[in-house]
Amino acid sequence: MPLIESGIAHGLTVFTTGNVSAHPGHRISHHYIPGDFSNETEMERIATELRIDAVVPGANDFALISAAYLAESLGLPGIDSLNIAKSLHYKDRFKELATSLGVPVGRYVLLSRNPTIEELDAIRNLNFPVLIKPVDLTGGKGIMRAHNFDSCSKLIDEALLLSKQSSVVIEEWFPGSLHSYSTVVIDREITFEYFDTEYCLYQDYLVSTSISLCDIPREAQAMVTEATKRVIKELNLSNGVLHCQFLYNTSNIQILEYTRRMSGDLYSSVIQLVRGIRHSDIFIAQSLNDDLRKLLTNHRPTLPYVSRHCITAEESGKFIGLLIPKHFRQFIERIVLAVPLGSKVAADGRSKVAVIILAFQSKQQMTSHLKLLKEDLKCIVMKD
C-alpha cells in the first residue's frame, strides 16, 4: 500500500494488478486490472494496452522479475536488467554469485530435478539439519527442514512441485537471530542504511514481526555492509533500494538474500517513522529516473522505537474482527487489514489478517511489549 499511496501523491495514475482481487492495495489504486504478475507475457500485454510510462514491482519476487522483463521489452526506466534481477532473486544464482564474491552464505548444494550421484553425495556431506528451498519463492514459502539424508527425497519433491524452476537449493541450517538491512544506492554507493531485528512468531521462515533495533556488534554490521558493497560493485547497481536479510550468531553472519523491490507488510512505513524519510517515494522516483538525493532528508520528527506485527489467525474459520487490548491502543500508529472481514482463514500460520505498527517511548517499553504481541493481539475467528 505505501507504494500506491506514494504514486498517487506524485500525481500519477496508478494501475495495480494481481490475481488476489481482495488485496487491500487494489481498493486505493485508481484502477485494478486482474492478472497474474508472475506471467511475464500477460504483464506485457496489459502494460502495452495501458501504454504505461513506468512499472514498479510490489513486494514479491515474481513481480520484480516481471517488472525487469517489462523494462527490457518496453524500454521502461529505473529497473535492473532481467539478468541482474534473476542473479539476485533466484536462490541458486544468488548463491553462486555470493560464493564467487566471498559473501558469507551457508554451505549448499544445488539439486536438479533429476539429481546426479555427485549431487546426492554432496548432500550427504552437508552438516544436518539442512533447509530445502525452492529457488524462486519468497516469504518462506516452500522452505522445509530435513534432519537427515533419508528425509530429503520427499521434501525435495514437495519443494519442486511448488516451484516454476527445475532445481532447489539445499543449505546447512545456521541458527541465529534474524535481521534485515535496507540501503539506498546512488551511483553505486550506499547513501542510506537501516538495520532491524525480525521474528517468525507463527511459522518458521515467515517473518511476522520486527522491531527497529539491531543489537548486534558494530563489527557484524560492518561485515554485512562490506558484503553488500561487493554485490553492488559486481552487479554495477545504480539508483534504488537494495534490501538484505541476514542471520547473526555470536561473531558470524550469514547472508540469506538480497532484493531490489519493496519489502511487504508496511516495511516502508516503519522506516518513515524511524528515520523520517518517505521510503516508499524512493521506489517511485527510481522507476521515473528521478533524483533520489532529495528524498533522503527528514520530513518529520523520528520515532526510534517502532514495532511492526502481522496479526495472524490461529484457528480456521471466518475472520470477523480483531482483538486489541486497551493497553496496546495508545501505541498504534497505523493498522491495515490484509484481508476483508468475512474472509476464510486457516490455522496454518500463514493467514495474515492485519498489519499493525506500534510506536513506543523507550527501548524497554518496546521490548517488553514484543513478548505480548502474539499473545494479546488476536484475530477473532468464527469457526466453521
C-alpha positions in Angstrom: 0.0 0.0 0.0 2.8 2.6 0.7 3.8 2.3 -3.0 0.4 3.0 -4.2 0.0 5.9 -1.8 3.3 7.4 -3.0 2.3 7.0 -6.6 -0.9 8.8 -6.0 0.9 11.5 -4.0 3.2 12.1 -7.0 0.1 12.8 -9.2 0.4 9.6 -11.1 -2.4 7.4 -12.4 -1.8 4.1 -10.6 -2.9 0.8 -12.0 -2.5 -2.4 -9.9 -2.6 -6.0 -11.0 -2.6 -9.4 -9.4 -4.8 -12.4 -9.1 -5.9 -11.7 -5.5 -8.7 -9.2 -6.1 -9.3 -8.7 -2.3 -5.8 -7.3 -1.8 -6.2 -4.0 0.1 -4.0 -2.2 -2.3 -6.5 -2.6 -5.1 -9.0 -0.6 -3.1 -6.9 2.6 -3.2 -5.4 2.4 -6.7 -7.1 4.2 -9.5 -7.7 1.0 -11.5 -7.4 -2.7 -10.7 -6.6 -4.9 -13.7 -6.9 -8.7 -12.9 -3.8 -10.6 -13.9 -1.0 -13.0 -12.9 2.0 -10.8 -12.2 4.3 -13.9 -12.4 3.3 -14.3 -16.1 5.6 -12.0 -18.0 3.8 -12.2 -21.3 0.5 -11.4 -19.7 2.0 -8.4 -17.9 3.5 -7.2 -21.2 0.1 -7.4 -22.8 -1.6 -5.4 -20.0 1.2 -2.8 -20.0 1.1 -2.4 -23.7 -2.7 -2.0 -23.7 -2.5 0.6 -21.0 0.5 2.4 -22.6 2.2 2.7 -19.2 5.1 5.1 -18.6 6.7 3.2 -15.7 6.5 0.0 -13.7 7.1 -0.6 -10.0 7.2 -4.1 -8.6 5.2 -4.9 -5.5 6.5 -6.9 -2.5 7.0 -10.2 -4.4 10.0 -11.6 -6.4 7.8 -12.7 -9.2 6.6 -9.1 -9.6 10.1 -7.9 -9.7 11.2 -10.4 -12.4 8.2 -9.5 -14.5 8.9 -5.8 -14.0 12.5 -6.3 -15.2 11.1 -8.2 -18.2 8.8 -5.3 -19.0 11.5 -2.7 -18.6 13.6 -4.5 -21.2 10.9 -5.3 -23.6 9.2 -1.9 -23.5 12.2 0.3 -22.8 11.0 1.5 -19.4 13.4 3.3 -17.0 14.6 2.6 -13.5 14.6 -1.2 -13.3 17.7 -3.5 -13.4 18.2 -5.8 -16.3 16.4 -9.2 -16.3 19.8 -10.9 -15.9 20.6 -8.9 -12.8 17.1 -9.4 -11.4 17.5 -13.2 -11.7 21.0 -13.1 -10.3 19.7 -11.5 -7.1 16.3 -13.1 -6.8 16.8 -16.7 -7.9 18.4 -18.5 -4.9 20.6 -20.8 -7.0 22.0 -17.9 -9.0 22.4 -15.7 -5.9 24.3 -18.5 -4.0 26.7 -18.8 -7.0 27.2 -15.1 -7.1 27.7 -14.7 -3.4 30.2 -17.6 -3.3 32.2 -16.1 -6.1 32.4 -12.7 -4.3 33.3 -14.2 -0.8 29.9 -13.0 0.5 29.2 -15.2 3.6 26.4 -17.7 2.7 25.9 -21.2 4.1 27.3 -24.3 2.6 24.8 -25.5 0.0 24.1 -27.9 -2.8 22.2 -27.0 -6.0 20.0 -30.0 -6.8 18.4 -30.6 -10.2 15.0 -32.3 -10.8 16.8 -35.5 -11.8 19.8 -35.5 -9.4 23.1 -37.0 -10.2 25.1 -39.3 -8.0 27.5 -36.5 -7.4 24.7 -34.1 -6.2 23.4 -36.8 -3.8 26.8 -37.4 -2.4 27.3 -33.7 -1.9 24.1 -33.6 0.1 25.4 -36.4 2.3 28.4 -34.4 3.0 26.4 -31.4 4.4 26.0 -31.0 8.1 22.4 -31.8 9.1 19.8 -30.4 9.6 19.5 -28.7 6.2 17.0 -26.4 4.7 15.4 -27.2 1.3 14.4 -24.1 -0.6 12.6 -23.6 -3.9 14.8 -21.2 -5.9 12.1 -18.8 -6.9 9.7 -18.4 -3.9 9.6 -15.7 -1.2 8.1 -15.2 2.2 9.3 -18.5 3.5 7.1 -20.4 1.0 8.2 -24.0 0.4 11.1 -24.0 2.8 11.4 -27.3 4.7 13.9 -28.6 7.2 15.4 -32.1 6.8 17.1 -33.7 9.8 18.8 -36.5 7.9 19.6 -37.6 4.4 16.8 -40.1 4.2 14.1 -37.5 4.8 15.4 -35.2 2.0 13.9 -37.0 -1.0 10.2 -36.4 -0.2 10.8 -32.8 0.9 12.8 -32.1 -2.3 9.9 -33.4 -4.4 7.4 -31.2 -2.5 9.7 -28.1 -3.0 9.9 -28.8 -6.7 6.2 -29.1 -7.0 5.8 -25.5 -5.6 8.5 -24.0 -7.9 8.4 -22.9 -11.5 12.1 -23.8 -11.8 13.7 -27.2 -12.1 16.1 -27.1 -9.2 16.2 -26.5 -5.4 18.8 -25.2 -3.0 19.8 -27.3 0.0 21.8 -25.5 2.6 23.1 -26.1 6.0 21.0 -24.8 8.9 22.5 -21.8 10.6 21.0 -20.9 14.0 21.0 -17.3 14.7 18.9 -14.1 15.1 17.2 -12.7 12.0 17.8 -9.2 10.8 17.2 -7.0 7.8 19.5 -4.3 6.3 17.9 -1.9 3.9 20.0 0.5 1.9 19.6 3.2 -0.7 22.2 3.1 -3.5 23.0 6.2 -5.5 25.7 6.0 -8.2 26.9 2.6 -6.9 27.4 4.0 -3.3 25.4 3.3 -0.2 23.9 6.6 0.9 21.4 5.4 3.5 21.2 2.3 5.7 18.8 0.9 8.2 19.1 -2.3 10.4 16.4 -4.0 12.3 15.5 -7.3 14.0 12.8 -9.7 12.8 10.9 -12.6 14.3 8.9 -15.6 12.9 6.2 -16.0 15.6 3.6 -18.0 13.8 5.5 -20.1 11.3 9.2 -20.9 10.8 10.8 -18.9 8.0 7.9 -16.5 7.6 8.5 -13.1 9.2 5.6 -11.8 11.2 7.2 -9.2 13.5 10.0 -6.7 13.6 11.5 -4.1 15.9 13.5 -1.0 15.0 16.6 -2.2 16.8 19.5 -4.3 15.8 21.6 -5.2 18.9 24.5 -6.9 17.2 28.1 -5.7 17.4 29.2 -2.9 15.0 31.8 -5.3 13.6 29.0 -7.7 12.5 27.1 -4.8 11.0 30.2 -3.7 9.1 30.5 -7.3 7.7 27.0 -7.0 6.3 27.8 -3.6 4.8 31.0 -4.8 3.2 29.2 -7.9 1.7 26.6 -5.5 0.3 29.2 -3.3 -1.3 30.7 -6.3 -3.1 27.3 -7.1 -4.6 26.7 -3.5 -5.6 30.1 -3.3 -7.3 29.9 -6.7 -9.1 26.4 -6.1 -10.5 27.1 -2.4 -11.1 23.9 -1.5 -9.2 22.8 2.1 -9.6 20.0 4.1 -8.1 17.4 2.4 -5.9 16.9 0.3 -2.8 19.0 -2.8 -2.0 17.5 -4.8 0.8 19.1 -7.7 2.6 18.1 -10.4 5.1 20.8 -12.0 7.2 21.4 -14.1 10.3 23.8 -13.4 13.2 25.3 -15.9 15.5 27.9 -14.8 18.1 30.6 -13.4 15.8 29.4 -14.7 12.4 26.9 -13.5 9.9 25.2 -15.4 7.0 23.5 -13.5 4.2 20.2 -15.0 3.2 19.1 -12.9 0.3 19.0 -9.5 -1.4 16.2 -7.8 -3.2 15.7 -4.6 -5.2 12.0 -4.4 -4.5 9.9 -3.1 -1.7 9.5 -5.3 1.4 5.9 -6.1 2.4 3.8 -5.6 5.5 4.2 -1.8 5.7 8.0 -2.0 5.9 8.5 1.3 4.3 6.1 2.9 6.7 8.3 1.8 9.6 11.4 3.3 8.0 9.5 6.5 7.5 8.6 6.7 11.2 12.0 5.7 12.5 14.2 7.6 10.1 11.9 10.4 8.9 12.3 9.7 5.1 9.5 8.8 2.8 11.0 5.4 1.9 8.2 4.4 -0.5 8.8 7.5 -2.5 12.3 6.1 -3.4 10.8 3.3 -5.4 8.5 5.7 -7.3 11.4 8.1 -8.0 13.6 5.2 -9.1 11.0 4.0 -11.6 10.8 7.5 -13.1 14.6 8.0 -13.1 14.2 11.0 -10.7 17.0 12.2 -8.4 16.9 10.2 -5.2 19.1 12.5 -3.1 16.3 15.0 -2.4 14.3 12.1 -0.8 17.0 11.4 1.8 16.2 14.3 4.1 14.0 14.0 7.1 10.4 15.2 6.6 9.2 14.7 10.1 10.4 14.0 13.7 11.6 10.5 14.1 10.1 7.8 16.4 13.1 5.5 17.2 11.2 2.7 18.9 8.8 1.1 16.4 7.4 -2.4 16.2 5.6 -4.0 13.2 3.4 -7.1 13.7 1.3 -9.2 11.4 -1.8 -10.3 13.3 -2.4 -13.9 12.1 -5.2 -16.4 12.5 -4.5 -19.3 14.9 -7.9 -21.0 14.2 -9.6 -22.0 11.0 -12.9 -20.4 10.1 -14.2 -16.9 9.1 -12.3 -13.7 10.1 -14.8 -11.5 11.9 -12.6 -9.0 13.8 -9.6 -8.0 15.8 -8.9 -8.1 19.5 -6.6 -5.3 20.6 -6.4 -4.8 24.3 -6.7 -1.3 25.7 -3.1 -1.2 26.9 -1.9 -1.5 23.3 -4.2 1.1 21.7 -2.2 4.1 22.9 0.8 2.9 20.8 -0.9 2.4 17.5 0.4 4.4 14.6 -1.3 2.5 11.8 -3.3 -0.6 11.3 -4.3 -2.1 7.9 -6.4 -5.1 7.2 -4.7 -7.6 4.9 -7.9 -9.3 4.0 -11.6 -8.2 4.2 -13.8 -9.2 7.1 -15.6 -12.4 6.4 -12.6 -14.0 4.7 -11.8 -17.6 5.2 -8.7 -18.2 7.3 -6.7 -21.2 8.3 -4.6 -22.2 11.4 -1.5 -22.8 9.3 0.4 -19.7 10.5 0.1 -18.0 7.0 -3.4 -16.4 7.3 -2.3 -12.9 8.0 -5.4 -10.7 8.6 -3.9 -7.3 9.6 -0.6 -5.4 9.9 -0.2 -3.1 12.9 2.5 -0.5 13.5 3.2 0.5 17.1 5.4 3.4 18.3 6.8 3.3 21.9 8.6 5.8 24.1 11.6 3.7 25.0 13.6 0.6 24.1 12.4 -1.1 27.3 8.8 -0.4 26.6 9.1 -1.7 23.0 10.9 -4.9 24.0 8.6 -5.6 26.9 5.5 -5.4 24.6 7.3 -7.5 22.0 6.7 -10.5 24.2 3.0 -9.8 24.2 2.3 -9.2 20.6 1.2 -12.7 19.6 -0.4 -13.4 23.0 -2.5 -10.2 23.1 -3.2 -9.1 19.5 -5.7 -11.6 18.2 -7.7 -12.5 15.1 -11.3 -13.2 16.0 -12.5 -16.3 14.1 -16.0 -17.7 13.7 -15.4 -21.4 13.4 -17.0 -23.3 10.6 
